[in-house]
């Protein structure tokens, strides 16, 4: 495998077509379907929303082919979370995944007190980078239905007024 054509880039935009300066959402959808059991079947529209609400978004390219991807969210001071780390199976085992995560971690938005991530089977991989298992902080709320229209990114919030006791 020749690595002279492989490069990392921070993405600031995305498209449903092919452009060297943008993430091709169809290539990303295909990469997830091939290499990420936890992300199979994600729609192009939902991927666009996730990317638009993430920073940094890092891609790994072999020429014009998307072969790696990771994104993160951060409050910029206290906490950040890394999401959707994936390397195409044909490129795994050559250090690209470690370089990808290190690239995400070096981004200014990731200079926070704690960085979290969730993984099902790759604990040993992340431990090589310095992550530690932490069984005390993971909780999840599974939303049974979404309020608003996820396709447009519009969300409606309902205000709930709770009367204060008059003691």
VMD Tcl script that builds the backbone (N, CA, C; Angstrom):
set m [mol new atoms 501]
animate dup $m
set s [atomselect $m all]
$s set {name element resname resid chain x y z} {
  {N N UNK 1 A 0.848 -1.170 0.000}
  {CA C UNK 1 A 0.000 0.000 0.000}
  {C C UNK 1 A 0.894 1.235 0.000}
  {N N UNK 2 A 0.627 2.152 -0.881}
  {CA C UNK 2 A 1.426 3.365 -1.021}
  {C C UNK 2 A 0.761 4.490 -0.231}
  {N N UNK 3 A 1.514 5.089 0.707}
  {CA C UNK 3 A 0.946 6.117 1.570}
  {C C UNK 3 A 1.249 7.531 1.128}
  {N N UNK 4 A 1.928 7.714 0.029}
  {CA C UNK 4 A 2.280 9.075 -0.387}
  {C C UNK 4 A 1.054 9.897 -0.769}
  {N N UNK 5 A -0.058 9.238 -1.059}
  {CA C UNK 5 A -1.271 9.940 -1.462}
  {C C UNK 5 A -2.245 10.164 -0.305}
  {N N UNK 6 A -1.936 9.635 0.886}
  {CA C UNK 6 A -2.851 9.741 2.017}
  {C C UNK 6 A -2.642 11.065 2.727}
  {N N UNK 7 A -3.745 11.770 2.990}
  {CA C UNK 7 A -3.656 13.032 3.715}
  {C C UNK 7 A -4.858 13.205 4.634}
  {N N UNK 8 A -4.640 13.983 5.682}
  {CA C UNK 8 A -5.662 14.295 6.675}
  {C C UNK 8 A -6.142 15.705 6.410}
  {N N UNK 9 A -7.432 15.959 6.634}
  {CA C UNK 9 A -7.937 17.316 6.464}
  {C C UNK 9 A -9.070 17.572 7.440}
  {N N UNK 10 A -9.126 18.825 7.906}
  {CA C UNK 10 A -10.272 19.245 8.707}
  {C C UNK 10 A -11.323 19.738 7.747}
  {N N UNK 11 A -12.525 19.240 7.904}
  {CA C UNK 11 A -13.615 19.597 7.001}
  {C C UNK 11 A -14.473 20.678 7.636}
  {N N UNK 12 A -14.791 21.661 6.874}
  {CA C UNK 12 A -15.656 22.736 7.346}
  {C C UNK 12 A -16.967 22.766 6.575}
  {N N UNK 13 A -17.080 21.920 5.576}
  {CA C UNK 13 A -18.317 21.862 4.802}
  {C C UNK 13 A -18.500 20.449 4.269}
  {N N UNK 14 A -19.680 20.201 3.734}
  {CA C UNK 14 A -19.992 18.889 3.195}
  {C C UNK 14 A -20.909 19.067 2.002}
  {N N UNK 15 A -21.009 18.015 1.213}
  {CA C UNK 15 A -21.867 18.079 0.034}
  {C C UNK 15 A -22.443 16.700 -0.240}
  {N N UNK 16 A -23.388 16.673 -1.137}
  {CA C UNK 16 A -23.936 15.399 -1.595}
  {C C UNK 16 A -23.289 15.009 -2.912}
  {N N UNK 17 A -22.248 15.717 -3.292}
  {CA C UNK 17 A -21.480 15.407 -4.490}
  {C C UNK 17 A -20.024 15.292 -4.112}
  {N N UNK 18 A -19.169 15.212 -5.107}
  {CA C UNK 18 A -17.753 15.014 -4.827}
  {C C UNK 18 A -17.004 16.322 -5.014}
  {N N UNK 19 A -16.234 16.706 -4.008}
  {CA C UNK 19 A -15.387 17.886 -4.060}
  {C C UNK 19 A -14.222 17.655 -3.119}
  {N N UNK 20 A -13.030 18.003 -3.543}
  {CA C UNK 20 A -11.852 17.725 -2.725}
  {C C UNK 20 A -11.831 18.539 -1.441}
  {N N UNK 21 A -12.572 19.644 -1.385}
  {CA C UNK 21 A -12.569 20.462 -0.178}
  {C C UNK 21 A -13.769 20.185 0.725}
  {N N UNK 22 A -14.600 19.243 0.334}
  {CA C UNK 22 A -15.800 18.942 1.108}
  {C C UNK 22 A -15.912 17.449 1.337}
  {N N UNK 23 A -16.633 17.079 2.391}
  {CA C UNK 23 A -16.942 15.671 2.613}
  {C C UNK 23 A -18.058 15.288 1.659}
  {N N UNK 24 A -17.844 14.260 0.900}
  {CA C UNK 24 A -18.907 13.684 0.078}
  {C C UNK 24 A -19.715 12.787 1.004}
  {N N UNK 25 A -20.924 13.192 1.339}
  {CA C UNK 25 A -21.736 12.450 2.301}
  {C C UNK 25 A -22.056 11.035 1.838}
  {N N UNK 26 A -22.109 10.814 0.545}
  {CA C UNK 26 A -22.343 9.464 0.050}
  {C C UNK 26 A -21.131 8.575 0.303}
  {N N UNK 27 A -19.909 9.132 0.148}
  {CA C UNK 27 A -18.709 8.369 0.488}
  {C C UNK 27 A -18.678 8.059 1.987}
  {N N UNK 28 A -19.076 9.034 2.811}
  {CA C UNK 28 A -19.094 8.813 4.254}
  {C C UNK 28 A -20.116 7.732 4.611}
  {N N UNK 29 A -21.292 7.806 4.027}
  {CA C UNK 29 A -22.320 6.794 4.269}
  {C C UNK 29 A -21.798 5.407 3.877}
  {N N UNK 30 A -21.115 5.318 2.759}
  {CA C UNK 30 A -20.553 4.044 2.311}
  {C C UNK 30 A -19.465 3.557 3.265}
  {N N UNK 31 A -18.599 4.460 3.735}
  {CA C UNK 31 A -17.550 4.085 4.686}
  {C C UNK 31 A -18.162 3.526 5.965}
  {N N UNK 32 A -19.186 4.175 6.486}
  {CA C UNK 32 A -19.869 3.668 7.674}
  {C C UNK 32 A -20.490 2.293 7.411}
  {N N UNK 33 A -21.131 2.130 6.263}
  {CA C UNK 33 A -21.766 0.847 5.954}
  {C C UNK 33 A -20.741 -0.286 5.863}
  {N N UNK 34 A -19.538 0.018 5.381}
  {CA C UNK 34 A -18.480 -0.988 5.236}
  {C C UNK 34 A -17.791 -1.291 6.565}
  {N N UNK 35 A -17.521 -0.240 7.362}
  {CA C UNK 35 A -16.568 -0.392 8.466}
  {C C UNK 35 A -17.112 -0.106 9.861}
  {N N UNK 36 A -18.360 0.287 9.996}
  {CA C UNK 36 A -18.867 0.698 11.311}
  {C C UNK 36 A -20.234 0.066 11.570}
  {N N UNK 37 A -20.236 -1.068 12.265}
  {CA C UNK 37 A -21.496 -1.765 12.525}
  {C C UNK 37 A -22.491 -0.870 13.263}
  {N N UNK 38 A -21.995 0.061 14.067}
  {CA C UNK 38 A -22.840 0.940 14.872}
  {C C UNK 38 A -23.395 2.111 14.080}
  {N N UNK 39 A -22.970 2.275 12.837}
  {CA C UNK 39 A -23.427 3.426 12.048}
  {C C UNK 39 A -24.010 3.025 10.703}
  {N N UNK 40 A -24.253 1.741 10.505}
  {CA C UNK 40 A -24.830 1.293 9.235}
  {C C UNK 40 A -26.225 1.867 9.063}
  {N N UNK 41 A -26.523 2.254 7.839}
  {CA C UNK 41 A -27.861 2.705 7.518}
  {C C UNK 41 A -28.166 4.153 7.861}
  {N N UNK 42 A -27.172 4.914 8.288}
  {CA C UNK 42 A -27.433 6.334 8.553}
  {C C UNK 42 A -27.741 7.045 7.242}
  {N N UNK 43 A -28.701 7.947 7.293}
  {CA C UNK 43 A -29.081 8.665 6.077}
  {C C UNK 43 A -28.093 9.795 5.795}
  {N N UNK 44 A -27.984 10.151 4.542}
  {CA C UNK 44 A -27.125 11.258 4.125}
  {C C UNK 44 A -27.570 12.547 4.804}
  {N N UNK 45 A -28.872 12.745 4.923}
  {CA C UNK 45 A -29.389 13.960 5.553}
  {C C UNK 45 A -28.965 14.039 7.021}
  {N N UNK 46 A -29.104 12.925 7.756}
  {CA C UNK 46 A -28.714 12.909 9.168}
  {C C UNK 46 A -27.211 13.085 9.342}
  {N N UNK 47 A -26.419 12.499 8.440}
  {CA C UNK 47 A -24.965 12.701 8.502}
  {C C UNK 47 A -24.626 14.179 8.342}
  {N N UNK 48 A -25.305 14.853 7.441}
  {CA C UNK 48 A -25.069 16.284 7.246}
  {C C UNK 48 A -25.367 17.092 8.500}
  {N N UNK 49 A -26.449 16.743 9.194}
  {CA C UNK 49 A -26.801 17.443 10.440}
  {C C UNK 49 A -25.737 17.184 11.504}
  {N N UNK 50 A -25.311 15.925 11.644}
  {CA C UNK 50 A -24.291 15.594 12.649}
  {C C UNK 50 A -22.996 16.350 12.383}
  {N N UNK 51 A -22.572 16.411 11.141}
  {CA C UNK 51 A -21.329 17.099 10.793}
  {C C UNK 51 A -21.464 18.600 11.024}
  {N N UNK 52 A -22.614 19.156 10.666}
  {CA C UNK 52 A -22.820 20.599 10.847}
  {C C UNK 52 A -22.754 20.997 12.317}
  {N N UNK 53 A -23.038 20.071 13.215}
  {CA C UNK 53 A -23.040 20.358 14.651}
  {C C UNK 53 A -21.802 19.822 15.360}
  {N N UNK 54 A -20.751 19.530 14.612}
  {CA C UNK 54 A -19.527 18.978 15.175}
  {C C UNK 54 A -18.330 19.849 14.797}
  {N N UNK 55 A -17.364 19.903 15.698}
  {CA C UNK 55 A -16.086 20.553 15.427}
  {C C UNK 55 A -15.085 20.065 16.456}
  {N N UNK 56 A -14.012 19.460 15.999}
  {CA C UNK 56 A -13.556 19.281 14.624}
  {C C UNK 56 A -14.199 18.084 13.930}
  {N N UNK 57 A -14.119 18.113 12.610}
  {CA C UNK 57 A -14.470 16.992 11.759}
  {C C UNK 57 A -13.215 16.710 10.935}
  {N N UNK 58 A -12.648 15.522 11.118}
  {CA C UNK 58 A -11.388 15.181 10.462}
  {C C UNK 58 A -11.617 14.014 9.505}
  {N N UNK 59 A -11.080 14.151 8.301}
  {CA C UNK 59 A -11.183 13.099 7.291}
  {C C UNK 59 A -9.792 12.640 6.884}
  {N N UNK 60 A -9.719 11.379 6.494}
  {CA C UNK 60 A -8.492 10.811 5.949}
  {C C UNK 60 A -8.799 10.401 4.515}
  {N N UNK 61 A -7.960 10.847 3.607}
  {CA C UNK 61 A -8.180 10.627 2.186}
  {C C UNK 61 A -7.028 9.846 1.577}
  {N N UNK 62 A -7.328 8.979 0.656}
  {CA C UNK 62 A -6.348 8.392 -0.254}
  {C C UNK 62 A -6.729 8.924 -1.621}
  {N N UNK 63 A -5.989 9.915 -2.060}
  {CA C UNK 63 A -6.346 10.695 -3.243}
  {C C UNK 63 A -7.730 11.296 -3.018}
  {N N UNK 64 A -8.734 10.892 -3.785}
  {CA C UNK 64 A -10.092 11.427 -3.642}
  {C C UNK 64 A -11.026 10.476 -2.900}
  {N N UNK 65 A -10.490 9.346 -2.403}
  {CA C UNK 65 A -11.318 8.360 -1.693}
  {C C UNK 65 A -11.257 8.619 -0.191}
  {N N UNK 66 A -12.416 8.732 0.438}
  {CA C UNK 66 A -12.524 8.885 1.884}
  {C C UNK 66 A -12.249 7.532 2.528}
  {N N UNK 67 A -11.169 7.455 3.342}
  {CA C UNK 67 A -10.810 6.180 3.969}
  {C C UNK 67 A -10.847 6.248 5.491}
  {N N UNK 68 A -11.074 7.441 6.056}
  {CA C UNK 68 A -11.147 7.574 7.501}
  {C C UNK 68 A -11.932 8.800 7.884}
  {N N UNK 69 A -12.506 8.756 9.093}
  {CA C UNK 69 A -13.363 9.847 9.537}
  {C C UNK 69 A -13.458 9.834 11.049}
  {N N UNK 70 A -13.520 11.006 11.643}
  {CA C UNK 70 A -13.837 11.170 13.064}
  {C C UNK 70 A -14.379 12.579 13.250}
  {N N UNK 71 A -15.234 12.724 14.246}
  {CA C UNK 71 A -15.764 14.042 14.579}
  {C C UNK 71 A -15.841 14.160 16.088}
  {N N UNK 72 A -16.013 15.394 16.567}
  {CA C UNK 72 A -16.115 15.615 18.004}
  {C C UNK 72 A -17.062 16.772 18.272}
  {N N UNK 73 A -17.547 16.815 19.489}
  {CA C UNK 73 A -18.305 17.951 19.991}
  {C C UNK 73 A -17.646 18.395 21.283}
  {N N UNK 74 A -17.726 19.696 21.568}
  {CA C UNK 74 A -17.011 20.224 22.727}
  {C C UNK 74 A -17.664 21.501 23.215}
  {N N UNK 75 A -17.594 21.726 24.547}
  {CA C UNK 75 A -18.017 23.014 25.078}
  {C C UNK 75 A -16.846 23.994 25.092}
  {N N UNK 76 A -15.664 23.536 24.697}
  {CA C UNK 76 A -14.506 24.406 24.557}
  {C C UNK 76 A -13.727 24.667 25.835}
  {N N UNK 77 A -14.174 24.144 26.973}
  {CA C UNK 77 A -13.478 24.400 28.230}
  {C C UNK 77 A -13.466 23.184 29.158}
  {N N UNK 78 A -14.608 22.533 29.345}
  {CA C UNK 78 A -14.694 21.450 30.322}
  {C C UNK 78 A -14.726 20.058 29.695}
  {N N UNK 79 A -15.635 19.834 28.752}
  {CA C UNK 79 A -15.866 18.489 28.245}
  {C C UNK 79 A -15.946 18.466 26.717}
  {N N UNK 80 A -15.488 17.344 26.188}
  {CA C UNK 80 A -15.605 17.076 24.756}
  {C C UNK 80 A -15.853 15.583 24.590}
  {N N UNK 81 A -16.436 15.226 23.465}
  {CA C UNK 81 A -16.688 13.829 23.149}
  {C C UNK 81 A -16.271 13.565 21.707}
  {N N UNK 82 A -15.564 12.469 21.515}
  {CA C UNK 82 A -15.179 12.035 20.171}
  {C C UNK 82 A -16.219 11.029 19.699}
  {N N UNK 83 A -16.612 11.190 18.424}
  {CA C UNK 83 A -17.658 10.351 17.832}
  {C C UNK 83 A -17.189 9.752 16.507}
  {N N UNK 84 A -17.740 8.623 16.164}
  {CA C UNK 84 A -17.696 8.088 14.801}
  {C C UNK 84 A -16.286 7.906 14.232}
  {N N UNK 85 A -15.369 7.364 15.019}
  {CA C UNK 85 A -14.019 7.098 14.521}
  {C C UNK 85 A -14.058 5.843 13.660}
  {N N UNK 86 A -13.618 5.974 12.424}
  {CA C UNK 86 A -13.664 4.829 11.509}
  {C C UNK 86 A -12.532 4.943 10.481}
  {N N UNK 87 A -11.909 3.792 10.218}
  {CA C UNK 87 A -10.910 3.650 9.155}
  {C C UNK 87 A -11.368 2.495 8.267}
  {N N UNK 88 A -11.289 2.698 6.962}
  {CA C UNK 88 A -11.661 1.648 6.011}
  {C C UNK 88 A -10.868 0.377 6.332}
  {N N UNK 89 A -11.503 -0.801 6.305}
  {CA C UNK 89 A -10.814 -2.049 6.668}
  {C C UNK 89 A -9.513 -2.308 5.900}
  {N N UNK 90 A -9.445 -1.910 4.643}
  {CA C UNK 90 A -8.229 -2.133 3.854}
  {C C UNK 90 A -7.051 -1.290 4.328}
  {N N UNK 91 A -7.317 -0.279 5.168}
  {CA C UNK 91 A -6.265 0.626 5.638}
  {C C UNK 91 A -5.993 0.472 7.131}
  {N N UNK 92 A -6.705 -0.435 7.786}
  {CA C UNK 92 A -6.521 -0.627 9.225}
  {C C UNK 92 A -5.212 -1.346 9.514}
  {N N UNK 93 A -4.687 -1.116 10.725}
  {CA C UNK 93 A -3.474 -1.795 11.158}
  {C C UNK 93 A -2.194 -1.115 10.745}
  {N N UNK 94 A -2.278 0.105 10.235}
  {CA C UNK 94 A -1.101 0.823 9.760}
  {C C UNK 94 A -0.882 2.149 10.482}
  {N N UNK 95 A -1.551 2.343 11.618}
  {CA C UNK 95 A -1.355 3.555 12.401}
  {C C UNK 95 A -2.238 4.726 12.017}
  {N N UNK 96 A -3.079 4.567 11.007}
  {CA C UNK 96 A -3.925 5.687 10.575}
  {C C UNK 96 A -4.981 6.033 11.623}
  {N N UNK 97 A -5.521 5.038 12.310}
  {CA C UNK 97 A -6.532 5.293 13.347}
  {C C UNK 97 A -5.949 6.098 14.497}
  {N N UNK 98 A -4.745 5.742 14.932}
  {CA C UNK 98 A -4.090 6.491 16.009}
  {C C UNK 98 A -3.830 7.920 15.559}
  {N N UNK 99 A -3.312 8.090 14.358}
  {CA C UNK 99 A -3.053 9.438 13.824}
  {C C UNK 99 A -4.354 10.227 13.723}
  {N N UNK 100 A -5.443 9.577 13.336}
  {CA C UNK 100 A -6.740 10.236 13.221}
  {C C UNK 100 A -7.206 10.749 14.580}
  {N N UNK 101 A -7.172 9.906 15.604}
  {CA C UNK 101 A -7.609 10.323 16.942}
  {C C UNK 101 A -6.677 11.402 17.487}
  {N N UNK 102 A -5.376 11.270 17.280}
  {CA C UNK 102 A -4.438 12.299 17.743}
  {C C UNK 102 A -4.683 13.637 17.050}
  {N N UNK 103 A -5.068 13.595 15.788}
  {CA C UNK 103 A -5.400 14.828 15.055}
  {C C UNK 103 A -6.626 15.489 15.665}
  {N N UNK 104 A -7.641 14.703 15.991}
  {CA C UNK 104 A -8.836 15.247 16.655}
  {C C UNK 104 A -8.438 15.864 17.992}
  {N N UNK 105 A -7.660 15.135 18.783}
  {CA C UNK 105 A -7.272 15.608 20.117}
  {C C UNK 105 A -6.421 16.872 20.080}
  {N N UNK 106 A -5.690 17.105 19.017}
  {CA C UNK 106 A -4.825 18.290 18.933}
  {C C UNK 106 A -5.577 19.555 18.532}
  {N N UNK 107 A -6.811 19.426 18.139}
  {CA C UNK 107 A -7.607 20.591 17.710}
  {C C UNK 107 A -7.855 21.519 18.906}
  {N N UNK 108 A -7.824 22.830 18.703}
  {CA C UNK 108 A -8.049 23.784 19.809}
  {C C UNK 108 A -9.350 23.569 20.579}
  {N N UNK 109 A -10.430 23.137 19.919}
  {CA C UNK 109 A -11.709 22.903 20.613}
  {C C UNK 109 A -11.635 21.715 21.564}
  {N N UNK 110 A -10.601 20.899 21.433}
  {CA C UNK 110 A -10.476 19.691 22.243}
  {C C UNK 110 A -9.551 19.879 23.445}
  {N N UNK 111 A -9.096 21.097 23.671}
  {CA C UNK 111 A -8.207 21.373 24.801}
  {C C UNK 111 A -9.062 21.655 26.037}
  {N N UNK 112 A -9.640 20.594 26.583}
  {CA C UNK 112 A -10.601 20.667 27.686}
  {C C UNK 112 A -10.134 19.768 28.836}
  {N N UNK 113 A -10.844 19.845 29.976}
  {CA C UNK 113 A -10.492 19.023 31.139}
  {C C UNK 113 A -10.602 17.532 30.857}
  {N N UNK 114 A -11.679 17.107 30.199}
  {CA C UNK 114 A -11.906 15.689 29.936}
  {C C UNK 114 A -12.455 15.476 28.539}
  {N N UNK 115 A -11.958 14.417 27.895}
  {CA C UNK 115 A -12.459 14.007 26.592}
  {C C UNK 115 A -13.044 12.605 26.750}
  {N N UNK 116 A -14.275 12.451 26.323}
  {CA C UNK 116 A -14.981 11.181 26.426}
  {C C UNK 116 A -15.138 10.552 25.047}
  {N N UNK 117 A -15.338 9.246 25.043}
  {CA C UNK 117 A -15.745 8.530 23.847}
  {C C UNK 117 A -16.411 7.242 24.276}
  {N N UNK 118 A -17.204 6.683 23.393}
  {CA C UNK 118 A -17.851 5.410 23.642}
  {C C UNK 118 A -17.310 4.407 22.629}
  {N N UNK 119 A -17.018 3.209 23.098}
  {CA C UNK 119 A -16.561 2.163 22.198}
  {C C UNK 119 A -17.083 0.817 22.688}
  {N N UNK 120 A -17.402 -0.033 21.745}
  {CA C UNK 120 A -17.920 -1.350 22.089}
  {C C UNK 120 A -16.803 -2.387 22.178}
  {N N UNK 121 A -15.895 -2.369 21.206}
  {CA C UNK 121 A -14.891 -3.422 21.104}
  {C C UNK 121 A -13.446 -2.929 21.036}
  {N N UNK 122 A -13.212 -1.649 21.083}
  {CA C UNK 122 A -11.874 -1.132 20.798}
  {C C UNK 122 A -11.178 -0.499 22.004}
  {N N UNK 123 A -11.467 -0.954 23.204}
  {CA C UNK 123 A -10.855 -0.379 24.400}
  {C C UNK 123 A -9.328 -0.409 24.326}
  {N N UNK 124 A -8.744 -1.511 23.901}
  {CA C UNK 124 A -7.288 -1.639 23.838}
  {C C UNK 124 A -6.686 -0.623 22.870}
  {N N UNK 125 A -7.356 -0.374 21.761}
  {CA C UNK 125 A -6.882 0.628 20.799}
  {C C UNK 125 A -6.812 2.005 21.457}
  {N N UNK 126 A -7.877 2.410 22.139}
  {CA C UNK 126 A -7.907 3.740 22.753}
  {C C UNK 126 A -6.980 3.846 23.953}
  {N N UNK 127 A -6.742 2.740 24.653}
  {CA C UNK 127 A -5.785 2.759 25.761}
  {C C UNK 127 A -4.379 3.071 25.267}
  {N N UNK 128 A -4.018 2.646 24.051}
  {CA C UNK 128 A -2.708 2.968 23.463}
  {C C UNK 128 A -2.523 4.473 23.313}
  {N N UNK 129 A -3.625 5.190 23.145}
  {CA C UNK 129 A -3.584 6.634 22.943}
  {C C UNK 129 A -3.620 7.374 24.278}
  {N N UNK 130 A -3.996 6.679 25.349}
  {CA C UNK 130 A -4.027 7.289 26.668}
  {C C UNK 130 A -5.382 7.319 27.341}
  {N N UNK 131 A -6.425 6.845 26.653}
  {CA C UNK 131 A -7.743 6.792 27.276}
  {C C UNK 131 A -7.754 5.715 28.350}
  {N N UNK 132 A -8.585 5.925 29.353}
  {CA C UNK 132 A -8.739 4.966 30.444}
  {C C UNK 132 A -10.201 4.545 30.539}
  {N N UNK 133 A -10.409 3.285 30.913}
  {CA C UNK 133 A -11.781 2.823 31.148}
  {C C UNK 133 A -12.360 3.581 32.329}
  {N N UNK 134 A -13.639 3.899 32.236}
  {CA C UNK 134 A -14.303 4.648 33.294}
  {C C UNK 134 A -15.742 4.150 33.372}
  {N N UNK 135 A -15.979 3.254 34.291}
  {CA C UNK 135 A -17.303 2.639 34.380}
  {C C UNK 135 A -18.296 3.474 35.179}
  {N N UNK 136 A -17.881 4.620 35.697}
  {CA C UNK 136 A -18.769 5.371 36.585}
  {C C UNK 136 A -19.523 6.504 35.908}
  {N N UNK 137 A -19.231 6.823 34.659}
  {CA C UNK 137 A -19.854 8.010 34.075}
  {C C UNK 137 A -20.810 7.740 32.920}
  {N N UNK 138 A -20.908 6.533 32.447}
  {CA C UNK 138 A -21.717 6.299 31.258}
  {C C UNK 138 A -23.163 5.992 31.616}
  {N N UNK 139 A -24.022 6.864 31.164}
  {CA C UNK 139 A -25.464 6.661 31.250}
  {C C UNK 139 A -26.029 7.066 29.899}
  {N N UNK 140 A -27.192 6.581 29.577}
  {CA C UNK 140 A -27.777 6.909 28.289}
  {C C UNK 140 A -29.288 7.053 28.445}
  {N N UNK 141 A -29.855 7.978 27.693}
  {CA C UNK 141 A -31.298 8.138 27.582}
  {C C UNK 141 A -31.648 7.851 26.133}
  {N N UNK 142 A -32.415 6.822 25.900}
  {CA C UNK 142 A -32.855 6.496 24.552}
  {C C UNK 142 A -34.146 7.243 24.270}
  {N N UNK 143 A -34.100 8.201 23.359}
  {CA C UNK 143 A -35.287 8.954 22.994}
  {C C UNK 143 A -36.171 8.081 22.114}
  {N N UNK 144 A -37.384 7.864 22.569}
  {CA C UNK 144 A -38.312 7.026 21.815}
  {C C UNK 144 A -38.903 7.769 20.623}
  {N N UNK 145 A -38.988 9.065 20.731}
  {CA C UNK 145 A -39.476 9.860 19.611}
  {C C UNK 145 A -38.769 11.207 19.652}
  {N N UNK 146 A -38.614 11.782 18.485}
  {CA C UNK 146 A -37.963 13.085 18.383}
  {C C UNK 146 A -39.028 14.163 18.308}
  {N N UNK 147 A -38.809 15.267 19.017}
  {CA C UNK 147 A -39.682 16.431 18.904}
  {C C UNK 147 A -39.101 17.299 17.807}
  {N N UNK 148 A -39.906 17.680 16.857}
  {CA C UNK 148 A -39.418 18.529 15.776}
  {C C UNK 148 A -39.109 17.686 14.554}
  {N N UNK 149 A -38.407 18.282 13.639}
  {CA C UNK 149 A -38.086 17.636 12.372}
  {C C UNK 149 A -36.585 17.464 12.259}
  {N N UNK 150 A -36.053 16.256 12.535}
  {CA C UNK 150 A -34.612 16.056 12.469}
  {C C UNK 150 A -34.028 16.381 11.096}
  {N N UNK 151 A -34.801 16.175 10.043}
  {CA C UNK 151 A -34.269 16.419 8.707}
  {C C UNK 151 A -33.938 17.888 8.484}
  {N N UNK 152 A -34.651 18.793 9.141}
  {CA C UNK 152 A -34.380 20.212 8.962}
  {C C UNK 152 A -33.549 20.780 10.089}
  {N N UNK 153 A -33.355 19.994 11.132}
  {CA C UNK 153 A -32.591 20.478 12.270}
  {C C UNK 153 A -33.403 21.346 13.203}
  {N N UNK 154 A -34.705 21.491 12.923}
  {CA C UNK 154 A -35.554 22.321 13.774}
  {C C UNK 154 A -36.036 21.522 14.970}
  {N N UNK 155 A -35.942 22.105 16.130}
  {CA C UNK 155 A -36.385 21.450 17.350}
  {C C UNK 155 A -37.291 22.412 18.097}
  {N N UNK 156 A -38.387 21.891 18.601}
  {CA C UNK 156 A -39.284 22.706 19.394}
  {C C UNK 156 A -39.087 22.349 20.858}
  {N N UNK 157 A -38.939 23.368 21.682}
  {CA C UNK 157 A -38.789 23.145 23.107}
  {C C UNK 157 A -40.085 23.538 23.794}
  {N N UNK 158 A -40.490 22.729 24.739}
  {CA C UNK 158 A -41.677 23.046 25.510}
  {C C UNK 158 A -41.226 23.557 26.866}
  {N N UNK 159 A -41.754 24.706 27.248}
  {CA C UNK 159 A -41.415 25.259 28.555}
  {C C UNK 159 A -42.320 24.626 29.598}
  {N N UNK 160 A -41.719 24.193 30.673}
  {CA C UNK 160 A -42.472 23.561 31.742}
  {C C UNK 160 A -42.350 24.424 32.986}
  {N N UNK 161 A -43.473 24.889 33.471}
  {CA C UNK 161 A -43.468 25.723 34.661}
  {C C UNK 161 A -43.869 24.875 35.857}
  {N N UNK 162 A -43.032 24.847 36.842}
  {CA C UNK 162 A -43.303 24.100 38.065}
  {C C UNK 162 A -43.522 25.113 39.168}
  {N N UNK 163 A -44.701 25.095 39.799}
  {CA C UNK 163 A -44.939 26.080 40.851}
  {C C UNK 163 A -44.003 25.854 42.033}
  {N N UNK 164 A -43.460 26.944 42.536}
  {CA C UNK 164 A -42.614 26.870 43.719}
  {C C UNK 164 A -43.501 26.880 44.956}
  {N N UNK 165 A -43.135 26.111 45.933}
  {CA C UNK 165 A -43.948 26.087 47.153}
  {C C UNK 165 A -43.813 27.427 47.872}
  {N N UNK 166 A -44.895 27.872 48.427}
  {CA C UNK 166 A -44.959 29.169 49.111}
  {C C UNK 166 A -44.801 28.973 50.603}
  {N N UNK 167 A -43.653 28.625 51.090}
  {CA C UNK 167 A -43.440 28.408 52.538}
  {C C UNK 167 A -43.078 29.665 53.242}
}
mol reanalyze $m
mol bondsrecalc $m
mol representation Tube
mol addrep $m
